[in-house]
Structures are given as C-alpha cells and as structure tokens.
Amino acid sequence: MSLANQIKSISYLKSSTAEAVRTVQDSSLPLFITQNGEVKIVVQDIREYERTQETLALLKILALGEDDVACGNKSSAEHTFKRVRSRAQR
C-alpha cells in the first residue's frame, strides 16, 4: 500500500470533506491529514477503527497472559475449563 495517495492537506479536508469521507469508506484506507507540512491527524473508517481496537484488545490479553505465565501464574486447560464451567453454573 502506497501511503503517498493517502496524504492530504488540511485545506483539502476543509474543501472536500464529503469526497474525503467517500474515499475513506470506499478504500478502507486511512487519510493522513497534514498541517504546515506535518501529519497531524488520521481519518479512518469506523469499521477499520473498531477492528484495530479489537486487535489491540486481543494483543493486550495475550501480553497479560504471557506476563502471568512468566510469573508462574498458570494452570492446566482442564483445571481452567472446570473452573469456568463451575462459575457458569452458579
């Protein structure tokens, strides 16, 4: 993916907001908006934003799990499933 086509000035965003929204929705690619030649914001389709947030949440869960294992906080899958089933029955 070439980011060059996704970089637009804030003037473009001000004058062509509807077109910018269509572009982001149609391509699912973000627009990088510049001000004084420097990227200041990213405009992203809501579905892509939600996917990104879900991915970050899963990565955080994995990292926390790795930390638990490194600290010795672990149990067998069998034990874990028994505990989950027991809680679900309550």
OpenMM code with the backbone's topology and positions (N, CA, C; nanometers):
from openmm import Vec3, app, unit

residues = "MET SER LEU ALA ASN GLN ILE LYS SER ILE SER TYR LEU LYS SER SER THR ALA GLU ALA VAL ARG THR VAL GLN ASP SER SER LEU PRO LEU PHE ILE THR GLN ASN GLY GLU VAL LYS ILE VAL VAL GLN ASP ILE ARG GLU TYR GLU ARG THR GLN GLU THR LEU ALA LEU LEU LYS ILE LEU ALA LEU GLY GLU ASP ASP VAL ALA CYS GLY ASN LYS SER SER ALA GLU HIS THR PHE LYS ARG VAL ARG SER ARG ALA GLN ARG".split()
positions = [
    Vec3(0.0845, -0.1179, 0.0000),
    Vec3(0.0000, 0.0000, 0.0000),
    Vec3(0.0883, 0.1233, 0.0000),
    Vec3(0.0659, 0.2103, -0.0958),
    Vec3(0.1399, 0.3358, -0.1031),
    Vec3(0.0659, 0.4415, -0.0219),
    Vec3(0.1340, 0.4970, 0.0732),
    Vec3(0.0712, 0.5982, 0.1576),
    Vec3(0.0670, 0.7346, 0.0898),
    Vec3(0.1447, 0.7526, -0.0168),
    Vec3(0.1516, 0.8831, -0.0823),
    Vec3(0.0138, 0.9332, -0.1253),
    Vec3(-0.0712, 0.8445, -0.1740),
    Vec3(-0.2056, 0.8849, -0.2174),
    Vec3(-0.2981, 0.9115, -0.1002),
    Vec3(-0.2584, 0.8719, 0.0187),
    Vec3(-0.3439, 0.8868, 0.1369),
    Vec3(-0.3077, 1.0095, 0.2200),
    Vec3(-0.2108, 1.0853, 0.1751),
    Vec3(-0.1687, 1.2060, 0.2480),
    Vec3(-0.2338, 1.3270, 0.1835),
    Vec3(-0.3099, 1.4012, 0.2621),
    Vec3(-0.3818, 1.5192, 0.2124),
    Vec3(-0.3615, 1.6345, 0.3103),
    Vec3(-0.3710, 1.7557, 0.2578),
    Vec3(-0.3573, 1.8737, 0.3428),
    Vec3(-0.4882, 1.9025, 0.4146),
    Vec3(-0.4784, 1.9800, 0.5185),
    Vec3(-0.5988, 2.0180, 0.5921),
    Vec3(-0.6896, 2.1040, 0.5038),
    Vec3(-0.6297, 2.1771, 0.4104),
    Vec3(-0.7091, 2.2561, 0.3157),
    Vec3(-0.7958, 2.1649, 0.2296),
    Vec3(-0.7407, 2.0519, 0.1859),
    Vec3(-0.8183, 1.9545, 0.1089),
    Vec3(-0.9350, 1.9041, 0.1931),
    Vec3(-0.9079, 1.8712, 0.3192),
    Vec3(-1.0137, 1.8204, 0.4061),
    Vec3(-1.1241, 1.9247, 0.4247),
    Vec3(-1.0846, 2.0492, 0.4412),
    Vec3(-1.1840, 2.1563, 0.4599),
    Vec3(-1.2707, 2.1752, 0.3353),
    Vec3(-1.2085, 2.1696, 0.2192),
    Vec3(-1.2824, 2.1986, 0.0961),
    Vec3(-1.3500, 2.0763, 0.0353),
    Vec3(-1.3064, 1.9572, 0.0736),
    Vec3(-1.3576, 1.8351, 0.0100),
    Vec3(-1.3921, 1.7280, 0.1131),
    Vec3(-1.4579, 1.7684, 0.2188),
    Vec3(-1.4878, 1.6748, 0.3273),
    Vec3(-1.5695, 1.5557, 0.2805),
    Vec3(-1.6742, 1.5799, 0.2036),
    Vec3(-1.7593, 1.4700, 0.1561),
    Vec3(-1.6792, 1.3726, 0.0699),
    Vec3(-1.5938, 1.4252, -0.0172),
    Vec3(-1.5090, 1.3390, -0.1013),
    Vec3(-1.4109, 1.2591, -0.0151),
    Vec3(-1.3550, 1.3219, 0.0857),
    Vec3(-1.2614, 1.2540, 0.1751),
    Vec3(-1.3311, 1.1386, 0.2474),
    Vec3(-1.4526, 1.1624, 0.2938),
    Vec3(-1.5294, 1.0580, 0.3625),
    Vec3(-1.5561, 0.9420, 0.2673),
    Vec3(-1.5996, 0.9735, 0.1446),
    Vec3(-1.6240, 0.8677, 0.0452),
    Vec3(-1.4977, 0.7870, 0.0172),
    Vec3(-1.3859, 0.8560, 0.0017),
    Vec3(-1.2589, 0.7893, -0.0263),
    Vec3(-1.2218, 0.6931, 0.0849),
    Vec3(-1.2356, 0.7382, 0.2086),
    Vec3(-1.2014, 0.6535, 0.3241),
    Vec3(-1.2953, 0.5342, 0.3322),
    Vec3(-1.4229, 0.5578, 0.3122),
    Vec3(-1.5199, 0.4480, 0.3191),
    Vec3(-1.5017, 0.3482, 0.2058),
    Vec3(-1.4791, 0.3971, 0.0853),
    Vec3(-1.4656, 0.3085, -0.0308),
    Vec3(-1.3370, 0.2261, -0.0283),
    Vec3(-1.2297, 0.2866, 0.0178),
    Vec3(-1.0996, 0.2184, 0.0136),
    Vec3(-1.0657, 0.1461, 0.1431),
    Vec3(-1.1315, 0.1817, 0.2528),
    Vec3(-1.0995, 0.1314, 0.3869),
    Vec3(-0.9578, 0.1696, 0.4303),
    Vec3(-0.8971, 0.2619, 0.3576),
    Vec3(-0.7641, 0.3106, 0.3935),
    Vec3(-0.7772, 0.4446, 0.4644),
    Vec3(-0.6909, 0.4719, 0.5598),
    Vec3(-0.6991, 0.5998, 0.6302),
    Vec3(-0.6447, 0.7146, 0.5451),
    Vec3(-0.6860, 0.8354, 0.5769),
    Vec3(-0.6267, 0.9553, 0.5197),
    Vec3(-0.5408, 1.0197, 0.6277),
    Vec3(-0.4218, 1.0604, 0.5899),
    Vec3(-0.3319, 1.1287, 0.6808),
    Vec3(-0.3389, 1.2768, 0.6459),
    Vec3(-0.3817, 1.3570, 0.7411),
    Vec3(-0.4047, 1.4987, 0.7166),
    Vec3(-0.2876, 1.5795, 0.7708),
    Vec3(-0.2333, 1.6646, 0.6820),
    Vec3(-0.1177, 1.7453, 0.7198),
    Vec3(-0.1575, 1.8889, 0.7494),
    Vec3(-0.0795, 1.9491, 0.8357),
    Vec3(-0.0921, 2.0919, 0.8644),
    Vec3(0.0495, 2.1459, 0.8687),
    Vec3(0.0755, 2.2460, 0.7907),
    Vec3(0.2104, 2.3024, 0.7777),
    Vec3(0.3125, 2.1947, 0.7406),
    Vec3(0.2716, 2.1030, 0.6530),
    Vec3(0.3616, 2.0006, 0.6015),
    Vec3(0.3875, 1.8830, 0.6928),
    Vec3(0.3211, 1.8794, 0.8066),
    Vec3(0.3426, 1.7714, 0.9035),
    Vec3(0.2105, 1.6990, 0.9294),
    Vec3(0.2150, 1.5645, 0.9297),
    Vec3(0.0932, 1.4881, 0.9564),
    Vec3(0.0486, 1.5151, 1.0999),
    Vec3(-0.0787, 1.5552, 1.1111),
    Vec3(-0.1334, 1.5894, 1.2431),
    Vec3(-0.2447, 1.4943, 1.2871),
    Vec3(-0.3262, 1.4470, 1.1922),
    Vec3(-0.4366, 1.3584, 1.2288),
    Vec3(-0.4521, 1.2487, 1.1241),
    Vec3(-0.5255, 1.1447, 1.1640),
    Vec3(-0.5602, 1.0353, 1.0747),
    Vec3(-0.7118, 1.0252, 1.0716),
    Vec3(-0.7680, 1.0183, 0.9521),
    Vec3(-0.9119, 0.9986, 0.9343),
    Vec3(-0.9301, 0.8544, 0.8900),
    Vec3(-1.0087, 0.7806, 0.9669),
    Vec3(-1.0199, 0.6364, 0.9443),
    Vec3(-1.1665, 0.5942, 0.9433),
    Vec3(-1.1999, 0.4977, 0.8592),
    Vec3(-1.3335, 0.4402, 0.8544),
    Vec3(-1.3650, 0.3770, 0.9901),
    Vec3(-1.4871, 0.3908, 1.0369),
    Vec3(-1.5246, 0.3418, 1.1703),
    Vec3(-1.5071, 0.1910, 1.1819),
    Vec3(-1.5384, 0.1179, 1.0749),
    Vec3(-1.5227, -0.0296, 1.0811),
    Vec3(-1.3758, -0.0671, 1.0993),
    Vec3(-1.2882, 0.0018, 1.0282),
    Vec3(-1.1450, -0.0255, 1.0418),
    Vec3(-1.0959, 0.0143, 1.1807),
    Vec3(-1.1474, 0.1252, 1.2318),
    Vec3(-1.1106, 0.1687, 1.3668),
    Vec3(-1.1514, 0.0628, 1.4691),
    Vec3(-1.2745, 0.0119, 1.4569),
    Vec3(-1.3217, -0.0907, 1.5504),
    Vec3(-1.2379, -0.2175, 1.5399),
    Vec3(-1.2020, -0.2570, 1.4179),
    Vec3(-1.1148, -0.3755, 1.4014),
    Vec3(-0.9800, -0.3530, 1.4686),
    Vec3(-0.9268, -0.2342, 1.4515),
    Vec3(-0.7982, -0.2014, 1.5138),
    Vec3(-0.8094, -0.2093, 1.6654),
    Vec3(-0.9167, -0.1550, 1.7213),
    Vec3(-0.9349, -0.1582, 1.8665),
    Vec3(-0.9501, -0.3007, 1.9173),
    Vec3(-1.0239, -0.3847, 1.8440),
    Vec3(-1.0399, -0.5253, 1.8828),
    Vec3(-0.9059, -0.5981, 1.8786),
    Vec3(-0.8273, -0.5702, 1.7757),
    Vec3(-0.6952, -0.6324, 1.7634),
    Vec3(-0.6060, -0.5909, 1.8800),
    Vec3(-0.6077, -0.4640, 1.9135),
    Vec3(-0.5273, -0.4155, 2.0265),
    Vec3(-0.5717, -0.4794, 2.1577),
    Vec3(-0.7026, -0.4960, 2.1750),
    Vec3(-0.7534, -0.5592, 2.2975),
    Vec3(-0.7054, -0.7044, 2.3064),
    Vec3(-0.7113, -0.7766, 2.1954),
    Vec3(-0.6642, -0.9159, 2.1953),
    Vec3(-0.5145, -0.9234, 2.2231),
    Vec3(-0.4388, -0.8325, 2.1640),
    Vec3(-0.2939, -0.8308, 2.1894),
    Vec3(-0.2645, -0.8006, 2.3368),
    Vec3(-0.3434, -0.7131, 2.3969),
    Vec3(-0.3248, -0.6822, 2.5388),
    Vec3(-0.3542, -0.8052, 2.6242),
    Vec3(-0.4621, -0.8784, 2.5896),
    Vec3(-0.4951, -1.0008, 2.6626),
    Vec3(-0.3811, -1.1016, 2.6512),
    Vec3(-0.3267, -1.1163, 2.5307),
    Vec3(-0.2131, -1.2086, 2.5122),
    Vec3(-0.0925, -1.1664, 2.5951),
    Vec3(-0.0632, -1.0371, 2.5952),
    Vec3(0.0508, -0.9878, 2.6731),
    Vec3(0.0304, -1.0115, 2.8222),
    Vec3(-0.0920, -0.9890, 2.8709),
    Vec3(-0.1202, -1.0145, 3.0119),
    Vec3(-0.1053, -1.1631, 3.0436),
    Vec3(-0.1500, -1.2492, 2.9516),
    Vec3(-0.1342, -1.3932, 2.9706),
    Vec3(0.0119, -1.4335, 2.9750),
    Vec3(0.0916, -1.3754, 2.8867),
    Vec3(0.2352, -1.4047, 2.8871),
    Vec3(0.2989, -1.3602, 3.0183),
    Vec3(0.2568, -1.2437, 3.0683),
    Vec3(0.3085, -1.1955, 3.1970),
    Vec3(0.2722, -1.2922, 3.3093),
    Vec3(0.1488, -1.3433, 3.3087),
    Vec3(0.1061, -1.4399, 3.4105),
    Vec3(0.1915, -1.5657, 3.4052),
    Vec3(0.2153, -1.6164, 3.2862),
    Vec3(0.2966, -1.7374, 3.2712),
    Vec3(0.4386, -1.7114, 3.3210),
    Vec3(0.4933, -1.5954, 3.2854),
    Vec3(0.6296, -1.5619, 3.3292),
    Vec3(0.6393, -1.5524, 3.4812),
    Vec3(0.5289, -1.5126, 3.5459),
    Vec3(0.5268, -1.5014, 3.6924),
    Vec3(0.4889, -1.6333, 3.7595),
    Vec3(0.4647, -1.7363, 3.6803),
    Vec3(0.4302, -1.8656, 3.7368),
    Vec3(0.2826, -1.8841, 3.7643),
    Vec3(0.2014, -1.7902, 3.7224),
    Vec3(0.0561, -1.7995, 3.7420),
    Vec3(-0.0051, -1.8755, 3.6243),
    Vec3(-0.0079, -2.0052, 3.6358),
    Vec3(-0.0631, -2.0850, 3.5267),
    Vec3(-0.1292, -2.2100, 3.5820),
    Vec3(-0.2205, -2.2657, 3.5017),
    Vec3(-0.2866, -2.3895, 3.5399),
    Vec3(-0.3176, -2.4661, 3.4113),
    Vec3(-0.3521, -2.5913, 3.4258),
    Vec3(-0.3811, -2.6731, 3.3089),
    Vec3(-0.5125, -2.6286, 3.2452),
    Vec3(-0.5285, -2.6598, 3.1174),
    Vec3(-0.6526, -2.6269, 3.0471),
    Vec3(-0.7706, -2.6976, 3.1135),
    Vec3(-0.7495, -2.8220, 3.1539),
    Vec3(-0.8556, -2.8992, 3.2184),
    Vec3(-0.9047, -2.8286, 3.3447),
    Vec3(-0.8113, -2.7861, 3.4282),
    Vec3(-0.8457, -2.7167, 3.5521),
    Vec3(-0.9180, -2.5845, 3.5212),
    Vec3(-0.8699, -2.5126, 3.4236),
    Vec3(-0.9294, -2.3847, 3.3875),
    Vec3(-1.0723, -2.4031, 3.3386),
    Vec3(-1.0952, -2.5019, 3.2505),
    Vec3(-1.2301, -2.5263, 3.1998),
    Vec3(-1.3251, -2.5696, 3.3116),
    Vec3(-1.2765, -2.6498, 3.4063),
    Vec3(-1.3605, -2.6895, 3.5192),
    Vec3(-1.4022, -2.5669, 3.5992),
    Vec3(-1.3070, -2.4764, 3.6219),
    Vec3(-1.3348, -2.3551, 3.6978),
    Vec3(-1.4375, -2.2672, 3.6244),
    Vec3(-1.4210, -2.2541, 3.4932),
    Vec3(-1.5139, -2.1715, 3.4130),
    Vec3(-1.6541, -2.2340, 3.4145),
    Vec3(-1.6611, -2.3653, 3.3970),
    Vec3(-1.7923, -2.4330, 3.3981),
    Vec3(-1.8601, -2.4180, 3.5341),
    Vec3(-1.7821, -2.4269, 3.6394),
    Vec3(-1.8360, -2.4139, 3.7739),
    Vec3(-1.8944, -2.2749, 3.7932),
    Vec3(-1.8240, -2.1735, 3.7483),
    Vec3(-1.8737, -2.0359, 3.7604),
    Vec3(-1.9990, -2.0152, 3.6754),
    Vec3(-2.0030, -2.0760, 3.5579),
    Vec3(-2.1166, -2.0586, 3.4667),
    Vec3(-2.2430, -2.1217, 3.5246),
    Vec3(-2.2285, -2.2271, 3.6048),
    Vec3(-2.3435, -2.2963, 3.6614),
    Vec3(-2.4042, -2.2196, 3.7782),
    Vec3(-2.3313, -2.1293, 3.8366),
    Vec3(-2.3813, -2.0535, 3.9515),
    Vec3(-2.4806, -1.9514, 3.9134),
] * unit.nanometer
topology = app.Topology()
chain = topology.addChain("A")
for resn in residues:
    res = topology.addResidue(resn, chain)
    for name in ("N", "CA", "C"):
        topology.addAtom(name, app.Element.getBySymbol(name[0]), res)
